[in-house]
Amino acid sequence: MDLFEELLRTRDQQREAQKQSIWLIKGKDLPWELNRHGKMRWYLHPSLANIALRTLMFYAQEIPPGSRSGRQKCPGGKVFYVLEGKGHTVVDGVRHDWKAGDLINLPVREEGLIYQHFNGDPNESVRLIGCEPNLVDALSVDRGCGFEELELAPERLQRPASGGLPESTT
């Protein structure tokens, strides 16, 4: 096998795939899913092969009034923009308050960190935009320190693992 020629074949396949890739992703066309971490809508994900940019994971998350996300262990390196609402995030046991317009920047830690978002409003939903590098193919899902959902979002406890959800009610 000529590995250099294989590399050139791979390049050509990638170029052809890029021509067919989706570069405009419309949120209204994406389903909401209720997963262990809560209600999420994925724009960029390692399993979405037909997307032009595969170097990021990008999603919207909605947390119902008075509720919370799942509690997760991850390596950090995630950024969340608070689009709507107010609440707080607990990172390794320390509370950090935020409101719409704020940016939550989880640090990268060799041993990982544990975080969970809380909606502080009993009447209005929180909307977050989450983004992080897509290191799944390079470093695995564990990315060196482990990736675990330590506590399910409350809404996930009440529903079967069926996948999609209807459009947001807010």
N, C-alpha and C positions, 0 to 999 in steps of 0.2 A: 504494500500500500504506500502510495506517495502522499505523505501528510501535508506537504505544501500544496499540492494540487487539491487535496480535500479542503484545505483552508480557502482556496480560491472558489471552489464549488459552494462552500458555505457562504462566502461573501456574496456570490451571485444570487443565491437563494434568499439571503437577507435583503438584498437590494430589491428583488422582485416582490417580496412580502411587504416591504416598506411602501411600495407604490400602491398597494391595496389596503394599507392600514388606515384606520380611522384616526383623524386628527382633530375633529370637532365632536365633542361628546356633550350631548344635551341632557341635562339632569332630568327633564320632564320625561325622557324616554327610558330612564333607568328605574328598576324596581327598588323598593325599600326591602331590606331583609331584617328579620329579628333573629339575631344570633346570640351567642353567649355574652358578648360585650354590649349588646343593646340593639337599638334600631339604627341601621346603617345603610347608606347608599354608596356603592363603590364606583368610582370614576376610573381609577387606575389600580390594577391588582395583578400579581404575578400570573394568575390563571387566565387573564384576558390576553390572548395571544395576538389578536388582530388590532391592537392599539399601537399607534405610531411611537409613543414614548413609553418605554418599559423600565426606566430607571427610578421611578417613584411609585409609591403607593399613596393614593389620594382618595379621601372619602368624606362624606357628610355624616354626622351623627346627630340624632335628635334624642333628647332625654326628656321624658314627660314631666309635668309639674310635680315637684316634690320627690322625684325619683333619683336614680343614680345609674351610672354605667356598671359594667362588670368590673371586678378588681383584677388587675393584670400585672404579671411579672414580665418585663421585657428589658432589652438592653438600654432603652432610652433612645435619644436621637429623634424623637417625635416632636412635631410642632402642631399646635391646635390654635386656630383663630376662632374666637368667640363671636359668632355672627349675631346671635340673639340670646337674650336672657342674662341671668346672673347665677352664680353659685360658687363652688370651690372645688379644688382638686387636692387630694391627699397624696403626697409623694413620700414614701417610706415613713409614714406616720405623722408627717408635718402638713398642716392645712395651709392652703394658699387660695385666698379669695380672688374672684375675677368677675367681670361684667362684659357686656357687649362692647366690642372694639378692642379688647385685650388679647394678647398673644401668650399662650402657655408653651414654654420651651423646655421639654424634658431633657435633662442632661444625659450624656452617654456615660454609663458607669460599667466598668469591667465586670463587676459582680451582678450587674443589672439593677433594676429598681422596681418597686411595686407602686402602682398608681390607681386611682379611681376618681372619676368625676361625679359631683353631686349637684343637682338642680336645687337652688335655694329658694325658688319661687313656687308657692303652692298653686298658682293659677296659670302660669305661662310655661311653655316648653323652652328648653335650651337648644340652640343649634350650634354645633361646632363643625369646623372644617379641619380634618386631620391630614397630615402629610408626613411622610418619612421616606428615606431612601429604600428602594427595592433591593435588598441584599440577599433575598431568599436563594437565588441561584448561586451566588458567590459564597455565601456563608451558611446556608441552610436556614430553616425557619427559626431555629434556636439562636442563631447569630452569636454564638459563643458563650452566652450566659444562661440560656433557657428562655422559653416562651410558654407561659401557662396562664390560663384564665382561672384565677383562684376563687372567684365568686361570680356567679351569674348575675346579669342585670335582672331586676325583679320581674320585668315584663317577660323575659325569656323563661322564667320559672313557671309562668302561667300558660305557656303555649307549647305545642309540640314543635319539633324541629322540621318545619315545613318549608322554610325558605322565604319566599317573597311576601311582601305586605302591600296593602293598598297605599295610595298616596297619603302624605301627611295630612292630619286633620287640623293643623295650625295654619 
